[in-house]
Amino acid sequence: MTLEAQVLGDKAVRTSNRGYEVDLHLAWYRSLPLSCLEGIDLVIDDVPVAREAVRVKVDQQELSLDELADRESDWWFVQDALTVVAPVEQARAQGDEVDVDVILATRIPYIIIGPDTALVQRTHVAKKVVVQ
């Protein structure tokens, strides 16, 4: 299985009272601090979810992507899914198929590509998923 293939599983999308919850897996072979997650570009059924609307569930909290920058002690383990809350006006029903397009931007802190600059890996996955 490639790193891209593990990002979005076949049962990764659920409906919620605000839209969708999407479980994403890290596209890297080593666990990383949550502070290394620089961005999640998420599009469901051709409807982009605004960056400022995206929330990530961490320890019973929902954090914005910007709030993750301070979470250096909290880790995203490769075997664990990170649940992303994606508010939309009208979510599809359980059992419906949706097109999910996601780009994860993950900073790899130990791969230095310039002065004070670490590599940011961008992983793009597009897949049809059945809503759970």
Backbone as CSV, one residue per row, in Angstrom:
resi,resn,N_x,N_y,N_z,CA_x,CA_y,CA_z,C_x,C_y,C_z
1,MET,0.855,-1.181,0.000,0.000,0.000,0.000,0.900,1.244,0.000
2,THR,0.555,2.198,-0.837,1.316,3.446,-0.882,0.891,4.374,0.251
3,LEU,1.703,5.373,0.524,1.351,6.353,1.548,0.068,7.092,1.182
4,GLU,-0.120,7.394,-0.090,-1.337,8.079,-0.536,-2.573,7.215,-0.327
5,ALA,-2.434,5.916,-0.571,-3.582,5.011,-0.477,-4.111,4.886,0.943
6,GLN,-3.284,5.123,1.940,-3.734,4.971,3.319,-4.408,6.221,3.877
7,VAL,-4.335,7.341,3.179,-4.874,8.604,3.690,-6.385,8.535,3.902
8,LEU,-7.113,8.020,2.947,-8.571,8.053,2.960,-9.120,6.643,2.752
9,GLY,-9.640,6.056,3.822,-10.176,4.698,3.741,-11.563,4.656,3.138
10,ASP,-12.029,3.452,2.845,-13.345,3.257,2.227,-14.495,3.653,3.148
11,LYS,-14.269,3.670,4.465,-15.315,4.026,5.433,-14.935,5.285,6.207
12,ALA,-14.245,6.195,5.545,-13.667,7.365,6.216,-14.636,8.524,6.398
13,VAL,-15.802,8.492,5.753,-16.712,9.646,5.792,-18.004,9.269,6.519
14,ARG,-18.361,10.110,7.479,-19.617,9.940,8.231,-20.391,11.249,8.203
15,THR,-21.709,11.133,8.305,-22.510,12.339,8.459,-22.482,12.744,9.929
16,SER,-22.671,14.039,10.156,-22.784,14.553,11.521,-23.871,15.628,11.511
17,ASN,-24.164,16.168,12.671,-25.214,17.197,12.719,-24.783,18.503,12.049
18,ARG,-23.502,18.638,11.731,-23.014,19.852,11.057,-22.525,19.609,9.642
19,GLY,-22.547,18.385,9.200,-22.045,18.089,7.860,-21.409,16.722,7.817
20,TYR,-20.080,16.695,7.681,-19.354,15.435,7.605,-18.240,15.390,8.637
21,GLU,-17.864,14.166,8.993,-16.620,13.891,9.696,-15.828,12.977,8.779
22,VAL,-14.568,13.324,8.572,-13.719,12.581,7.655,-12.472,12.127,8.417
23,ASP,-12.232,10.830,8.409,-11.047,10.275,9.063,-9.898,10.221,8.060
24,LEU,-8.810,10.889,8.407,-7.633,10.916,7.546,-6.456,10.273,8.262
25,HIS,-5.646,9.579,7.495,-4.427,8.984,8.027,-3.224,9.734,7.476
26,LEU,-2.195,9.773,8.263,-0.959,10.451,7.916,-0.316,9.806,6.695
27,ALA,0.126,10.628,5.777,0.786,10.140,4.563,2.299,10.176,4.758
28,TRP,2.741,9.486,5.798,4.173,9.433,6.094,4.422,8.134,6.827
29,TYR,5.662,7.716,6.901,5.984,6.434,7.519,6.329,6.552,8.999
30,ARG,6.412,7.777,9.520,6.701,8.005,10.937,5.659,8.956,11.511
31,SER,5.334,8.756,12.769,4.414,9.664,13.455,5.027,11.058,13.525
32,LEU,4.157,12.067,13.542,4.617,13.462,13.584,3.781,14.241,14.593
33,PRO,4.354,15.295,15.178,3.549,16.168,16.042,2.419,16.808,15.238
34,LEU,1.298,17.072,15.878,0.177,17.739,15.195,0.580,19.107,14.657
35,SER,1.573,19.726,15.265,2.037,21.040,14.799,2.613,20.967,13.381
36,CYS,2.914,19.767,12.900,3.443,19.602,11.549,2.357,19.596,10.473
37,LEU,1.102,19.544,10.879,0.003,19.582,9.908,-0.257,21.028,9.525
38,GLU,0.181,21.399,8.348,0.079,22.795,7.908,-1.219,23.108,7.190
39,GLY,-1.836,22.107,6.601,-3.067,22.400,5.876,-3.815,21.152,5.455
40,ILE,-5.125,21.327,5.336,-6.005,20.298,4.788,-6.934,21.021,3.817
41,ASP,-6.746,20.754,2.542,-7.678,21.271,1.532,-8.664,20.144,1.254
42,LEU,-9.927,20.401,1.566,-10.932,19.352,1.484,-12.083,19.809,0.600
43,VAL,-12.430,18.953,-0.368,-13.552,19.201,-1.267,-14.410,17.942,-1.260
44,ILE,-15.701,18.114,-0.966,-16.622,16.980,-0.967,-17.744,17.283,-1.954
45,ASP,-17.895,16.401,-2.940,-18.888,16.594,-4.008,-18.770,17.977,-4.646
46,ASP,-17.562,18.350,-4.991,-17.245,19.615,-5.676,-17.514,20.858,-4.825
47,VAL,-17.733,20.687,-3.514,-17.947,21.823,-2.613,-16.730,21.932,-1.696
48,PRO,-15.916,22.997,-1.885,-14.748,23.146,-1.018,-15.150,23.548,0.397
49,VAL,-14.429,22.998,1.375,-14.633,23.367,2.774,-13.581,24.425,3.087
50,ALA,-14.031,25.604,3.499,-13.107,26.708,3.770,-12.133,26.335,4.883
51,ARG,-10.883,26.758,4.736,-9.850,26.458,5.734,-10.293,26.875,7.132
52,GLU,-10.894,28.042,7.252,-11.285,28.537,8.573,-12.460,27.750,9.169
53,ALA,-13.158,26.969,8.344,-14.277,26.158,8.835,-13.840,24.759,9.256
54,VAL,-12.693,24.312,8.773,-12.202,22.967,9.084,-11.805,22.898,10.557
55,ARG,-12.226,21.831,11.221,-11.839,21.574,12.615,-11.284,20.157,12.700
56,VAL,-10.350,19.969,13.622,-9.739,18.670,13.849,-10.034,18.262,15.283
57,LYS,-10.501,17.029,15.470,-10.798,16.553,16.823,-9.520,16.056,17.487
58,VAL,-9.213,16.672,18.645,-8.033,16.311,19.428,-8.427,16.327,20.898
59,ASP,-8.297,15.193,21.572,-8.573,15.120,23.018,-9.911,15.757,23.391
60,GLN,-10.980,15.327,22.764,-12.332,15.814,23.064,-12.537,17.291,22.729
61,GLN,-11.617,17.887,21.970,-11.740,19.279,21.540,-11.787,19.312,20.024
62,GLU,-12.320,20.402,19.502,-12.247,20.654,18.069,-11.372,21.883,17.871
63,LEU,-10.266,21.702,17.167,-9.294,22.768,16.973,-9.238,23.180,15.511
64,SER,-8.985,24.458,15.288,-8.763,24.936,13.922,-7.374,24.505,13.472
65,LEU,-7.123,24.583,12.178,-5.799,24.242,11.667,-4.737,25.165,12.258
66,ASP,-5.059,26.432,12.437,-4.096,27.376,13.011,-3.769,27.039,14.461
67,GLU,-4.742,26.506,15.204,-4.501,26.137,16.601,-3.581,24.923,16.730
68,LEU,-3.458,24.133,15.686,-2.579,22.969,15.736,-1.108,23.360,15.772
69,ALA,-0.778,24.548,15.329,0.618,24.986,15.293,1.272,24.941,16.664
70,ASP,0.503,25.080,17.724,1.038,25.055,19.088,1.022,23.660,19.710
71,ARG,0.566,22.664,18.998,0.406,21.317,19.564,1.632,20.445,19.276
72,GLU,2.787,20.900,19.737,4.041,20.182,19.509,4.151,18.909,20.336
73,SER,3.420,18.829,21.440,3.497,17.655,22.319,2.455,16.597,21.981
74,ASP,1.509,16.938,21.127,0.467,15.988,20.711,0.868,15.397,19.369
75,TRP,0.782,14.083,19.278,1.282,13.378,18.102,0.158,12.802,17.251
76,TRP,0.397,12.813,15.942,-0.454,12.111,14.987,0.293,10.820,14.662
77,PHE,-0.190,9.725,15.235,0.455,8.438,15.039,0.006,7.828,13.715
78,VAL,0.927,7.167,13.050,0.623,6.644,11.711,-0.536,5.655,11.708
79,GLN,-0.738,4.945,12.801,-1.824,3.967,12.830,-3.173,4.585,13.201
80,ASP,-3.179,5.853,13.633,-4.413,6.499,14.087,-4.977,7.466,13.046
81,ALA,-6.286,7.434,12.928,-6.960,8.399,12.058,-7.134,9.715,12.805
82,LEU,-7.033,10.790,12.085,-7.324,12.121,12.606,-8.693,12.504,12.052
83,THR,-9.642,12.813,12.933,-10.996,13.128,12.485,-11.102,14.611,12.176
84,VAL,-11.514,14.902,10.945,-11.685,16.266,10.470,-13.178,16.551,10.377
85,VAL,-13.604,17.632,11.003,-15.003,18.057,10.951,-15.133,19.029,9.784
86,ALA,-16.019,18.688,8.858,-16.214,19.484,7.642,-17.662,19.957,7.580
87,PRO,-17.921,21.183,8.049,-19.298,21.664,8.006,-19.747,21.964,6.568
88,VAL,-20.914,21.457,6.235,-21.548,21.750,4.943,-23.031,21.966,5.208
89,GLU,-23.672,22.677,4.306,-25.096,22.968,4.493,-25.962,21.719,4.372
90,GLN,-25.672,20.886,3.392,-26.507,19.711,3.150,-25.619,18.498,2.919
91,ALA,-25.474,17.664,3.935,-24.688,16.445,3.794,-25.531,15.364,3.126
92,ARG,-24.874,14.495,2.418,-25.557,13.375,1.785,-25.937,12.344,2.845
93,ALA,-26.888,11.504,2.537,-27.394,10.505,3.480,-26.434,9.326,3.591
94,GLN,-26.548,8.644,4.697,-25.780,7.432,4.914,-26.073,6.455,3.778
95,GLY,-25.042,5.864,3.231,-25.183,4.937,2.117,-24.967,5.579,0.762
96,ASP,-25.050,6.906,0.683,-24.774,7.612,-0.573,-23.275,7.649,-0.825
97,GLU,-22.921,7.764,-2.074,-21.519,7.870,-2.455,-21.164,9.339,-2.668
98,VAL,-20.005,9.755,-2.156,-19.542,11.128,-2.332,-18.138,11.109,-2.924
99,ASP,-17.833,12.162,-3.674,-16.479,12.356,-4.182,-15.712,13.179,-3.161
100,VAL,-14.602,12.640,-2.686,-13.777,13.340,-1.709,-12.431,13.627,-2.345
101,ASP,-12.014,14.877,-2.243,-10.722,15.309,-2.756,-10.012,16.006,-1.602
102,VAL,-8.860,15.504,-1.225,-8.140,16.071,-0.090,-6.665,16.251,-0.441
103,ILE,-6.118,17.367,0.010,-4.679,17.600,-0.068,-4.194,17.861,1.351
104,LEU,-3.315,16.990,1.830,-2.688,17.171,3.138,-1.344,17.862,2.938
105,ALA,-1.114,18.920,3.676,0.188,19.579,3.677,0.832,19.304,5.026
106,THR,1.870,18.486,5.009,2.510,18.040,6.238,3.983,18.434,6.215
107,ARG,4.410,19.158,7.241,5.812,19.550,7.361,6.593,18.385,7.955
108,ILE,7.695,18.056,7.298,8.571,16.983,7.769,9.767,17.670,8.438
109,PRO,9.768,17.780,9.754,10.706,18.673,10.440,12.169,18.276,10.339
110,TYR,12.454,17.042,10.030,13.846,16.601,9.989,14.406,16.531,8.567
111,ILE,13.617,16.975,7.572,14.131,17.089,6.212,14.229,18.583,5.901
112,ILE,15.434,19.091,5.999,15.686,20.519,5.825,16.034,20.784,4.359
113,ILE,15.317,21.728,3.744,15.531,22.019,2.324,16.113,23.413,2.090
114,GLY,16.325,24.157,3.148,16.900,25.497,3.040,17.116,26.056,4.422
115,PRO,17.655,27.260,4.509,17.874,27.848,5.830,16.558,27.973,6.605
116,ASP,16.495,27.301,7.742,15.308,27.333,8.599,14.031,26.915,7.876
117,THR,14.155,26.042,6.886,12.999,25.611,6.100,12.952,24.094,6.006
118,ALA,11.866,23.511,6.517,11.664,22.069,6.406,10.773,21.762,5.210
119,LEU,10.909,20.568,4.716,10.086,20.102,3.599,8.613,20.085,4.003
120,VAL,7.738,20.578,3.144,6.297,20.419,3.318,5.826,19.479,2.214
121,GLN,5.411,18.297,2.644,4.929,17.296,1.701,3.450,17.523,1.454
122,ARG,3.069,17.600,0.202,1.664,17.740,-0.158,1.204,16.430,-0.797
123,THR,0.210,15.824,-0.169,-0.306,14.541,-0.648,-1.733,14.748,-1.120
124,HIS,-1.999,14.414,-2.365,-3.318,14.599,-2.963,-3.988,13.239,-3.141
125,VAL,-5.209,13.139,-2.645,-5.994,11.913,-2.797,-7.403,12.308,-3.238
126,ALA,-7.883,11.654,-4.274,-9.264,11.837,-4.727,-9.896,10.450,-4.823
127,LYS,-11.094,10.327,-4.221,-11.682,8.996,-4.118,-13.193,9.095,-3.927
128,LYS,-13.917,8.117,-4.438,-15.339,7.967,-4.144,-15.460,7.148,-2.870
129,VAL,-16.269,7.659,-1.922,-16.421,7.009,-0.623,-17.908,6.930,-0.297
130,VAL,-18.328,5.827,0.294,-19.708,5.672,0.730,-19.832,6.279,2.121
131,VAL,-20.824,7.150,2.300,-21.055,7.805,3.589,-21.569,6.771,4.587
132,GLN,-20.969,6.757,5.748,-21.326,5.818,6.813,-22.392,6.409,7.724
